[in-house]
Amino acid sequence: MTTINRGIWTLRLKWIAAAAVFQLWALKTTAQDPWKFQKEKDGIRISTRNTPNSSFDDIRVEADFSGTIQQIAKILMDVNHYREWSYATKKSVLIKQIGPGSLIYYSEIECPWPATNRFFYAAFELKENVEEKSLRIVSTNLPDYKPETKDLVKVAFSKGTWYITTIAPGTIHIDYTLQLDPGGTLPAWVLNLFSTKGPMETFQNLKGKLSALNR
């Protein structure tokens, strides 16, 4: 083998080794703990999983509700009325309507004393798959959208993902996940409220709003 060919093979081996190291690193950093079942009531199932990036566990809620994807889309797009059904939402206001399924909104979350209320601005994106009769909705906080609000703590990170499918005429399946870093510090008992009690009450209220539309 010539010196040139030997150099080429050496370079290729280095690239292969580097690629293998990168893949192992990617698998390690993206690996997540499995979901751990926490609670089920009224057909609403709540699970959590540990995340190394936040003191707040990821949350997953699964449920089958009477309703249509059009009805749930209408409720979720109406951000000005989130406080009617979303747990601990003290204030929710539409900031900017960008398109038919795209908007920016502001929300303030009420925390029990002695914790401080949280706030965030978020981008909301709704995409409908007409053929599959499904919706995918992603709501992600915008940490730099507006300056700090006095006497409130800014949520460091928040991403809520809704995947809603039609499983029968007039029946939908909801699979919701929430990734959250609430910012600042919160007592463990407050975190527990938002990881189990909060999602359960939110989805019970959501179920009631859908039922009211179908009476």
Secondary structure, DSSP 8 states (H G I E B T S, - for coil): --HHHHHHHHHHHHHHHHHHHHHHHHHHHH-----EEEEEETTEEEEEE--TT-SS-EEEEEEEEES-HHHHHHHHH-GGGGGGTSTTEEEEEEEEEEETTEEEEEEEE---TTS--EEEEEEEEEEEETTTTEEEEEEEE-TTSS---TT-EE-SEEEEEEEEEEEETTEEEEEEEEEEE--S---HHHHHIIIIIHHHHHHHHHHHHHHHHT-
